[in-house]
Amino acid sequence: MTEPSELVYMSAKQVAEYLDLNEKKVYAMANERMLPATKITGKWLFPKILIDRWIMDSCHSGMLTDRLLITGSDDPLLSMQVARLMAQVGSRELISYSATGSRLGLELLSKGYADVCTLHWGSLEERNIRHTALLKGYPNHQQWIMVHGYNRQQGLIVRPDMHHRCQEESKVLQLSWRWVTRQGGAGSQQHLEHWLLKQGAKLEQLNSVLTAFSERELAGYIARGDADIGFGCQAVAMESGLSFVPLVTESFDFVMPQGIYFRRQLQQLFKMLGGSHTRQMAALLGGYDLTDCGRLLWSPE
């Protein structure tokens, strides 16, 4: 017999034994999305790591409710506001933001290692298709919801002396500039590949000299002269003293399990993002539109 500690996925019967519940109750809780589970070919499977976390988070009003772990796509405005919120709560709580890229962030969210994942995976017009299609590729997405953060400008980040040579998109790829790209699974890399496709080009055709694992790292390489051009958001270009060529308006959104939405720290963060100070900072950074921040965009059917 497999020991509980060796299990990765549990059946409804195993969960019933593990939690000392009636098996019918387990099915009812899964259907009501109270327990973290996914249905494969009509059969419920329960990731043990998430069952254990669900138990911990239910103890004494939630052992983990004194913290909020955010992962996913990189954004300077969010990074600044998380730092401000952390300064307000001091050592009483933990609010952490680790930029990993959209896909890795969703993997961490799916495995229960993060509470919230940020992502940007297409233009604003394609958000409802691209974002939801991406989410549905991960286990336990049935327990997730997606909330709008803000719109951002994405495009080419270049040195100021090169800006005048980037006004015609079709000619950019004719120049032998040194590109800094992002890691696979990053939203900015997805934007770059989609833009190249529209230009009739492929990623392999670029003179890629470096790979950056955050947008700020990408801007740093260009600002120091280690590379000439990359793809990222306007705010990152502006704070690094670089030039920017806007190519697409995107939706930067937040994904989380339904229960996390009401966690105190996240509600504080959304309140802060909707405040006048954040709007002032967004205007200074450039390329943001905070209209409808906090609006529910998607929930499982």
Stockholm file with secondary structure:
# STOCKHOLM 1.0

chainA/1-301         MTEPSELVYMSAKQVAEYLDLNEKKVYAMANERMLPATKITGKWLFPKILIDRWIMDSCHSGMLTDRLLITGSDDPLLSMQVARLMAQVGSRELISYSATGSRLGLELLSKGYADVCTLHWGSLEERNIRHTALLKGYPNHQQWIMVHGYNRQQGLIVRPDMHHRCQEESKVLQLSWRWVTRQGGAGSQQHLEHWLLKQGAKLEQLNSVLTAFSERELAGYIARGDADIGFGCQAVAMESGLSFVPLVTESFDFVMPQGIYFRRQLQQLFKMLGGSHTRQMAALLGGYDLTDCGRLLWSPE
#=GR chainA/1-301 SS CCCGGGCSEECHHHHHHHHTCCHHHHHHHHHTTCSCCEEETTEEEEEHHHHHHHHHHHGGGCTTTTEEEEEESCCHHHHHHHHHHHHHHGGGCEEEEEECCHHHHHHHHHTTSCSEEEECCSBGGGHHHHHHHHHTTSTTGGGEEEEEEEEEEEEEEECGGGGGGGSSHHHHTTSCCCEEEECTTCHHHHHHHHHHHHTTCCGGGSCEEEEESSHHHHHHHHHTTSCSEEEEEHHHHHHTTCEEEEEEEEEEEEEEEGGGGGCHHHHHHHHHHTSHHHHHHHHHHCSEECTTTTCEEECCC
#=GC SS_cons         CCCGGGCSEECHHHHHHHHTCCHHHHHHHHHTTCSCCEEETTEEEEEHHHHHHHHHHHGGGCTTTTEEEEEESCCHHHHHHHHHHHHHHGGGCEEEEEECCHHHHHHHHHTTSCSEEEECCSBGGGHHHHHHHHHTTSTTGGGEEEEEEEEEEEEEEECGGGGGGGSSHHHHTTSCCCEEEECTTCHHHHHHHHHHHHTTCCGGGSCEEEEESSHHHHHHHHHTTSCSEEEEEHHHHHHTTCEEEEEEEEEEEEEEEGGGGGCHHHHHHHHHHTSHHHHHHHHHHCSEECTTTTCEEECCC
//
